Amino acid sequence: MKNCYRVRGEFTHIPKKERLRYLQAVLAISTQAQYKKRYEALLEIHRKYFRTPIHKAPNFLPWHRWFLLQYENLLREVDCKVTVPYWDWSLVAADPFNSDFWNDAYGFGGNGIGFPPCVRTGLFGVLNNWTIPYGGCLQRNFIPTQGVIPNVVAVFQTLAKNLTSFSDFELMLRVNLHDVVHFAIGAVMIGENSAAAPEFFPVHSFVDKTWDEWQAKGNLYRFHKSYLAQNYTMPGTSVMSADFLNNEALPECVKVKYAQPTLGNWEGLIKDLKRMAERNPNELQNLPRMSMAKINEKTFEAFHVTKEERQRARRLERDIETKYPIDKTQLVGMEKMIGIRAVDIKYMMDKDKTISV
């Protein structure tokens, strides 16, 4: 808590003791008798309504904001200092599964092994006797292709959508970003039991952070008319979308704030990319970078994306791809995680002197 806000930080950039504090709270609600029934009942809501409009516009974003808050409230019964951190996968898009997020000692553990692909190590692994609701081990099946997860440019181009392009913003965030990340992690994260994977909530915390940043453009963005027009409660809840449009005024006087990660020498470069996306997002197609994997049909099928939305997602996918793909052998240091060369960002900024550096 800071100035009455629940501050959610980026998981790999918060101190290790805070990571462990969060992970221990997750272990507590998922294993201890006084919390476990409520934990499983909460996950059951997501499983039960998975095939309903909670994964469609316009419920997807506010429904999952509500879901995050219920999960966080339960965690805070264990430890009142805990909030749900986010995982900014876009900062490690070129090599997402070598991120510290998957560390065995102070992260979520690694990939699954064997068939089924059970996670063996870490706090949520077989060796720690942790299981998911409905029985069985936690399973993951990482896609080994480098750069499978949408990168920071894709996120900024999504954020660049204006008020009149809300439907494109929502679809890009839901399908081109969120769905692809779920599919890249694989196994439990694909399907109705996905909320049983402990990584589900940091992934969705970043989705919510991205929506929160888009909403910060102004009240017309924050209180979008498509939500205000709804006169019904969201599936499996007693609340309406309108109740979850403002992270600074959530029910029960809760206020949520997202802390930006400290990125050292890259901090200025990332800010430059965001400014460029805000002013001229199409120009970012000329920025050399590693290519993102294309959305495959299995991803669409897993989240029951309609034919019309599939066509739109394919079009939007072309809009956020680079014209000048590079491979990992051309990258050094942090570039190998982000998938972009620092020199190329600087070159593009030098070309556009109208952007304040």
C-alpha positions in Angstrom: 0.0 0.0 0.0 1.2 3.5 -0.8 -1.0 6.6 -0.1 -4.0 4.2 0.2 -3.3 2.6 -3.3 -2.7 -1.0 -3.8 0.5 -0.8 -5.9 1.1 -3.6 -8.3 4.7 -4.0 -9.5 6.3 -5.9 -12.3 7.1 -9.3 -10.9 10.7 -9.6 -12.1 11.6 -6.1 -11.0 10.3 -6.2 -7.5 12.7 -7.4 -4.7 13.0 -11.2 -4.3 11.6 -11.1 -0.8 8.4 -9.5 -2.2 8.2 -12.1 -4.9 8.4 -14.8 -2.3 5.9 -13.1 -0.2 3.4 -13.1 -3.0 4.2 -16.7 -4.0 3.8 -17.9 -0.4 0.4 -16.2 -0.2 -0.7 -18.0 -3.4 0.5 -21.3 -1.8 -1.5 -20.5 1.3 -4.9 -19.8 -0.4 -4.5 -22.9 -2.7 -3.5 -25.4 0.1 -4.7 -24.2 3.5 -8.1 -25.3 4.6 -9.3 -21.8 5.7 -8.8 -20.4 2.2 -8.9 -23.4 -0.2 -12.7 -23.7 -0.6 -13.0 -20.0 -1.5 -10.0 -20.2 -3.8 -11.4 -23.1 -5.7 -14.9 -21.5 -5.8 -13.4 -18.4 -7.4 -11.5 -20.4 -10.0 -14.7 -22.4 -10.7 -16.4 -19.1 -11.7 -13.9 -18.6 -14.5 -14.1 -22.3 -15.5 -17.9 -22.2 -15.6 -18.2 -19.0 -17.6 -15.2 -19.6 -19.9 -17.3 -20.1 -23.0 -19.6 -17.1 -22.2 -19.0 -13.4 -23.0 -16.3 -13.1 -20.4 -13.9 -13.7 -23.3 -15.8 -11.4 -25.7 -16.2 -7.7 -26.0 -17.4 -5.8 -24.0 -17.1 -8.0 -20.9 -13.5 -9.3 -21.2 -11.7 -6.3 -19.7 -14.0 -5.3 -16.8 -14.8 -8.9 -15.9 -11.1 -9.8 -15.5 -10.5 -6.6 -13.6 -13.2 -7.9 -11.2 -11.7 -11.4 -11.1 -8.2 -10.0 -10.3 -9.6 -8.0 -7.5 -11.4 -11.0 -5.9 -8.2 -13.0 -6.1 -6.2 -10.2 -4.6 -8.7 -9.7 -1.8 -8.3 -13.4 -0.9 -4.5 -13.2 -1.0 -4.6 -10.1 1.3 -6.4 -12.2 3.9 -3.2 -14.1 4.2 -0.9 -11.1 3.9 -2.3 -7.6 3.9 0.8 -6.2 2.1 0.4 -8.4 -0.9 -0.9 -7.2 -4.3 -1.1 -9.1 -7.6 2.1 -8.2 -9.6 2.1 -8.1 -13.3 4.4 -9.9 -15.8 5.4 -7.5 -18.6 6.0 -10.2 -21.2 6.6 -7.6 -23.9 10.0 -6.7 -22.3 11.2 -10.3 -22.8 9.4 -11.1 -26.0 12.5 -12.4 -27.8 13.2 -15.0 -25.2 10.2 -15.1 -22.8 10.9 -18.5 -21.2 14.4 -17.6 -20.0 12.8 -14.8 -18.0 13.3 -14.7 -14.2 9.6 -15.0 -14.0 10.0 -18.8 -14.4 12.8 -19.1 -11.8 12.5 -22.2 -9.6 13.5 -20.5 -6.3 11.7 -17.2 -6.5 9.4 -17.5 -9.5 6.7 -19.7 -10.9 8.9 -22.7 -11.8 9.7 -23.8 -15.3 8.3 -25.8 -18.2 6.5 -29.1 -18.0 8.3 -32.4 -18.6 7.0 -35.6 -20.1 3.4 -36.5 -21.0 1.4 -35.0 -19.6 3.9 -32.1 -19.3 3.9 -31.8 -15.5 5.9 -28.9 -13.9 8.3 -30.6 -11.6 10.3 -27.8 -10.0 9.5 -24.7 -8.1 6.8 -24.0 -5.5 4.0 -25.2 -7.8 5.7 -28.3 -9.1 5.2 -32.0 -8.5 8.2 -32.1 -6.2 6.4 -29.7 -3.9 3.2 -31.8 -4.1 1.2 -28.9 -5.5 -1.8 -29.8 -7.6 -4.5 -27.8 -9.4 -8.2 -28.0 -8.6 -10.0 -31.1 -10.2 -6.8 -33.0 -9.5 -3.5 -33.5 -11.3 -0.3 -31.6 -11.7 0.2 -28.1 -13.1 1.0 -28.5 -16.7 3.0 -26.2 -19.1 4.1 -26.7 -22.7 6.2 -23.7 -23.7 6.4 -23.0 -27.4 10.2 -23.0 -28.1 10.2 -20.6 -31.0 12.0 -17.4 -30.1 9.9 -14.2 -30.1 6.5 -16.0 -29.8 5.1 -13.4 -27.4 4.0 -9.9 -28.6 6.7 -7.4 -28.1 6.8 -3.9 -26.6 6.1 -2.3 -30.0 2.9 -4.3 -30.3 1.8 -3.2 -26.9 2.5 0.5 -27.7 0.8 0.3 -31.1 -2.2 -1.2 -29.2 -2.2 1.7 -26.8 -2.0 4.1 -29.6 -5.5 3.3 -30.8 -7.7 6.3 -30.2 -11.3 6.6 -28.8 -12.9 6.0 -32.2 -10.8 2.8 -32.6 -11.9 1.3 -29.2 -13.1 -1.9 -30.9 -9.6 -2.4 -32.5 -7.9 -1.6 -29.2 -10.0 -4.2 -27.3 -9.6 -6.9 -30.0 -5.8 -6.4 -30.2 -5.4 -6.5 -26.4 -7.7 -9.5 -26.0 -6.8 -11.6 -29.1 -3.5 -10.4 -30.6 -1.8 -10.0 -27.2 -3.6 -11.9 -24.4 -4.7 -15.0 -26.3 -1.2 -15.4 -27.9 0.5 -15.3 -24.5 -1.9 -18.0 -23.1 -1.2 -20.2 -26.1 2.6 -19.7 -25.8 2.6 -20.9 -22.2 0.4 -23.8 -23.3 -1.3 -26.8 -21.5 -3.4 -25.6 -18.5 -3.2 -22.0 -19.7 -5.2 -23.0 -22.9 -8.8 -23.6 -21.9 -11.4 -23.4 -19.2 -9.1 -24.3 -16.3 -6.5 -21.6 -17.2 -7.1 -19.7 -13.9 -5.7 -22.7 -12.0 -2.3 -21.8 -13.4 -0.6 -19.4 -10.9 0.9 -17.4 -13.8 -2.6 -16.6 -15.0 -3.0 -13.7 -12.6 0.3 -11.9 -13.3 -0.5 -12.3 -17.1 -3.9 -10.7 -16.6 -2.5 -8.1 -14.3 -0.5 -6.8 -17.2 -3.5 -6.9 -19.5 -5.3 -4.8 -16.9 -2.3 -2.4 -16.7 -2.4 -2.0 -20.4 -6.1 -1.1 -20.3 -5.5 1.2 -17.4 -2.9 3.1 -19.4 -5.3 3.4 -22.4 -8.0 4.7 -20.0 -5.6 7.3 -18.6 -5.9 9.3 -21.9 -9.1 10.9 -20.5 -12.6 10.3 -19.1 -14.1 9.4 -22.4 -11.5 6.6 -22.6 -12.0 5.6 -19.0 -15.8 5.6 -19.0 -16.3 4.3 -22.6 -19.8 4.5 -23.8 -19.9 0.8 -24.7 -19.6 -0.1 -21.0 -22.0 2.6 -19.7 -24.7 1.4 -22.1 -24.8 -2.0 -20.3 -27.7 -2.4 -18.0 -27.0 -6.0 -16.8 -24.6 -7.7 -14.4 -21.5 -9.4 -15.8 -21.6 -13.3 -16.0 -21.1 -15.0 -12.6 -21.1 -11.7 -10.7 -23.4 -9.3 -9.0 -21.7 -6.2 -10.5 -21.9 -4.3 -13.8 -19.1 -3.4 -16.1 -19.5 0.3 -15.1 -18.5 -0.6 -11.5 -15.0 -1.6 -12.8 -14.0 1.1 -15.2 -11.9 3.2 -12.8 -9.0 1.6 -10.9 -8.9 4.6 -8.7 -12.5 4.0 -7.5 -13.2 0.3 -7.4 -15.9 -1.2 -5.1 -15.2 -1.2 -1.3 -13.0 2.0 -1.7 -10.2 0.1 -3.4 -7.7 2.0 -5.4 -5.1 0.3 -7.7 -2.0 1.7 -9.2 0.6 0.1 -11.5 4.3 0.8 -10.8 6.5 1.1 -13.9 9.6 -1.2 -13.9 13.1 0.3 -13.6 14.9 -0.5 -16.9 18.3 1.2 -16.5 19.8 2.3 -19.8 16.7 1.0 -21.6 14.2 3.2 -19.7 14.7 6.2 -22.0 14.6 4.1 -25.2 11.3 2.4 -24.1 9.8 5.9 -23.5 11.0 7.0 -26.9 9.2 4.0 -28.5 6.0 4.9 -26.7 6.1 8.5 -27.7 6.7 7.5 -31.3 3.7 5.1 -31.2 1.5 7.9 -29.8 2.5 10.3 -32.6 3.0 8.0 -35.6 2.4 4.3 -34.9 2.7 3.3 -38.5 6.3 4.5 -38.6 7.1 1.7 -36.1 6.6 -0.8 -38.9 9.9 0.5 -40.2 11.7 -0.4 -37.0 13.9 -3.5 -37.5 13.1 -6.2 -34.8 12.5 -9.8 -34.4 9.2 -11.0 -35.8 6.3 -12.1 -33.7 4.8 -15.5 -34.3 1.5 -15.4 -36.2 -1.7 -16.2 -34.4 -2.5 -19.8 -35.3 -6.0 -21.4 -35.7 -5.6 -23.3 -32.4 -5.4 -20.1 -30.5 -8.6 -18.8 -32.1 -10.3 -22.1 -31.4 -9.2 -22.2 -27.7 -10.8 -18.8 -27.0 -13.8 -19.3 -29.4 -12.9 -16.3 -31.5 -15.6 -15.6 -34.1 -14.9 -15.7 -37.9 -15.3 -11.9 -38.1 -12.9 -11.3 -35.3 -10.4 -13.7 -36.7 -10.3 -11.7 -39.9 -9.9 -8.4 -38.0 -7.2 -9.9 -35.8 -5.3 -11.0 -38.9 -5.5 -7.5 -40.4 -4.4 -5.9 -37.1 -1.5 -8.5 -36.9 -0.2 -7.2 -40.2 -0.3 -3.6 -38.9 1.9 -4.4 -35.9 4.5 -6.5 -37.7 7.9 -5.1 -38.8 8.9 -4.7 -42.5 12.5 -5.4 -41.6 12.8 -8.6 -39.5 16.1 -9.4 -37.8 17.3 -12.5 -36.0 18.8 -13.0 -32.6 22.4 -13.3 -33.9 22.2 -9.5 -34.5 21.4 -8.7 -30.9 23.5 -8.2 -27.8 22.8 -8.0 -24.1 19.3 -6.9 -23.2 18.5 -6.7 -26.9 18.3 -10.5 -26.9 15.3 -10.3 -24.5 13.5 -7.3 -26.0 14.2 -8.3 -29.6 15.1 -4.8 -30.8 18.5 -3.1 -31.3 19.1 0.0 -29.3 20.9 1.6 -32.2 17.8 1.2 -34.4 15.6 3.0 -31.8 18.1 5.9 -31.6 18.3 6.1 -35.4 14.5 6.4 -35.7 14.4 9.0 -33.0 17.1 11.0 -34.8 15.0 10.9 -38.0 12.0 12.4 -36.2 13.2 15.6 -34.6 9.7 16.6 -33.7 9.6 14.1 -30.9 10.9 15.4 -27.6 13.6 13.1 -26.3 
